Amino acid sequence: MSVRQFTKHYETPRQVASAARHHAWLAEHARALRLPALTVVGPTSLTYEWIDGRPARTEDLLTLAGLLGDAHGTAWTTDLRLASLSTPHHFRDGVAFGDYIGPRQTALRRRLEQGYLPDQIALHAMLRLLEKTAEGPTAFYKDSNPRNFIITEAGDIYTVDTDDLTLAPMGYDLAKLIATLVLTYGPLPAPVIDSALRAYNEAVESHDPRLGTTDRERLDDFLALHAVLTAPYAGRNGYRHRWASQPCRRGST
């Protein structure tokens, strides 16, 4: 019986090497994330085992929040304890692991050029917010959008797409998941987001009590950054809903 596989193609061998390196790092340092097996590394492609399932939905948020907290806690204890959010980290082969500040400064300036920020004043406000959030223990950013989780009929959760991986503060990737769930399915009730944040903090602080300190104000700062950073993808990749000033229905049940 043949095993079904999925092959992803890239433009350059460097992109292939980067995605494969990220896959290996996550498998070692974020063991809570179940990854499809990487079976073949080609010159311009990667082949993985095929996983049957559906993308994440809003009802999966609580489970995924705990999963991310567990993964971020493990990564901090095994590799990121001494990492700085403003300085690139390094993989074992010496290749740089992108920092938090630099890539997002570049992206925010690009959003001004693209017209997603109205003027330099708005850009400077977002850059200050970015600097404000660059504190605390270091986690990783995996681009946790609904399409990057596959949930099987049996309820197993697989994490896919290892193309992008950078350093980030604790809670930043949880905010990306919340933001993209909103863009995909519509506003979330505030208590749902609060419960997800609580589940994340409980999971991450099970690895060290110092890690579970993301509060709602800090999560909202991350959401504000994601609102600008994801703006070019509105209407694409299943993002059918518009971003509101608040991505949740406060006071809703």
N, C-alpha and C positions, 0 to 999 in steps of 0.2 A: 504494500500500500504506500503510495507516494505521500509525502508530507507537504502540506500547502505552505507556501512561502510568499513573502512580500519583498520586492526589490525597490529601493529608493535610489534615484539617480541624482548625481551632483555634477556641477560644471567643472570642478577641478579636483585633482587628487588631494590637495590640501584640505578641502572641505570634507572629503571622505575621512581623512585621518583625524580631523577635529571631532567629527560626530562619533567615530569609533572610540576615540580617547574618552569622550564624555560618557559614553555607554559604559566603558570599563570603570571609570571613576565612580559613577553612580552605583554600579553593581557592588563595588567594594565599600563605599562610604555612605550609601543611602539604602541600606538593605531592606528597609520597609517598602520601598518601591519595587514592585515586581516588574521586571523588564522582559520583553520578548527576547529569546535567544538570538544573538548575532551569529549567523551561520557562515556567511561568506563576505569577505572584504575584497571588493574588486577595485580596479584602477579609478573608476568614476561611479561606483555604486556600492551600496551595502544591502545585504539580503538578510532578512529576519524571518523567524517563524511567524506564521500567520495566526492571528488571534481573532476568533469570531466574537463579536459583541457589539455593544452600543456605546456612544459617547456619554459622558457624564451629564446628568440633569440636576435640576435644583434640589431634588429630594436626596441627592447623593452628597450634598455639601458637608453635612456634619461628619460623615465617615471620611471623606477626603481631607477635611481639615485635620482630623486626628492623624491620618496617614502622613500628611505633610509635616505635622509637628514631630512625629516619630522620626521621619527621615532627616529633618533638619537637626534634631537633637543628636542623632547618630553621627551625622557629618561633622558637627561641631566637636564631639568628643573624640573622633578618630582622625580628623585632619584640619579642621578650620578653627580650632581653639585660639591660635595665635595669628590668624589671618586678619588683615586690616581692610576695611571697606574701601579705602582710598588708594590701595596699592594692589597691583596684580599679584595673585597667588601663583603657584607653579605646580604643574603635574610632576610625576616622578622623572619624566624624560626632559624636564626643564622648560617645556612649553608654557607660556603664560596662560593663566586662568583669569579671565577678565575681571577687573575691579567693578565696584558698584558705581562710583562717581563718573569716571571718564566716559564710558559708553552712553550714559544717560544725559550727560551734558551735551554731547554731540547730537543725540537724538532730539533733545528739546530745542536746540538751535535750528535743527532741520525742520521741526514743526513750525517754527516761525517762518522760515523760508517757504514752506508749503501752504501757509495761510491758516494753520490750525491754532495759532496764537495771534491775537490782533496786533500786538505791537511789542516794542522792546520792554516796556514796563511789565507786561504780562510775562514775557520771557524771564526777566530778572526775578519776578516773584516765584516762578516755578524753579529757577535755579537755586534760590534761597531755600525753598521748601526741600529740594533735593539735598542740600547741604545739611539742613536741620535733621533729616531722617538718617543721615549717615553716621549713626552712633549705635553703640551696644554690640552684643555678640554677633558674630558673622555666620550667616547661613549661605545657601546657594539659591540662585534663581533658575528655574527650569522651564518657564513659560507654561504655567499650569492653567491652560484653557480647557474647556470641556472636550475638545477633539483630541487632546493629548492624554486622555484617560479612556481606556476601553474596559467596559464592564461586561463580563460574560454572563451567560444565562445562569450559571451556577453562583454568580455573585463575586467571582474573583475580579480583582482590579489590576489591570496592567497599565503601566506608564510608557508612552511611546514618544518618539521624536526627541532625539538627543542633540539636535543641531546647535541649540543655543544653551549656553551654561555660563553664568557669571556669578560673582559674589553678590550678596544682597543682605539686608538686615533681616532678622527674624520677623516673620509676618508679611514680608513684601510679596512673596509668591502666593500666599493665601489671599492677599488683596487682589492679585491678578486673577485668581480663580473666581473670586466674588464678582469682580468687574466684568469678566467675560461671560459668566453665567447671566448677569443682568443684560448684557448686550445681546445674548442669544435668546433668552426666555422672558425677559422683562423684569421689572423691579422686584426686589425681595423685601419681605417684612423685616423691620429692624430686629425683632426678637430672633429671627432665624440667623441673621448675621452675628448678633451677640452670642448666640449658642455656638456658632462655628468658631468664633474667636476663643471662646472658653474651652472648647474641645482642643483647639490647636495649642493653647497655652498649657493645658493639663498634660498633653502628650509630650511637648518639648521639655517641660520642666521635670518630667519623669527621668530625664537624662542628667539634668543638673538644675537645682532650684533657681539659679540665676538667669535661666533662659526664658521662662514664661512670663515676660514682663510687657508684652505688647498690649496696650490699652486701646480703647475705641478711638480716642483722639489720634493716636499714631496710625491706626488702621485707616482712618479717614484721610490722613495725609498721604498714605500710600495710594488710596483710591483716587485722590485728586491727581497724583502723578500719572497713574494708569489711564485716567480719562483723556489726558493730552497725548500720552504715548501711543494709545490704541486708536486715536482719532482717524488716522488714514485708512483703517480697516473697516469702518462703518459700511454696512451693506455688503460686506464680503465675508467669506468663511463662516457663514451662518449667523453673523452679527446683524440681526434684523431690527433690533430695537435701538432707539436713540438714547444717548446718555442724558440723564436728568441731572439737575444740580446736586441732588442727593440720590445715590443709586439704590436706596431702599425706601420703603414706605414707613416712615417713622410713626409709631403708634398703631400700626396695623397688626393684625393677628393672623 
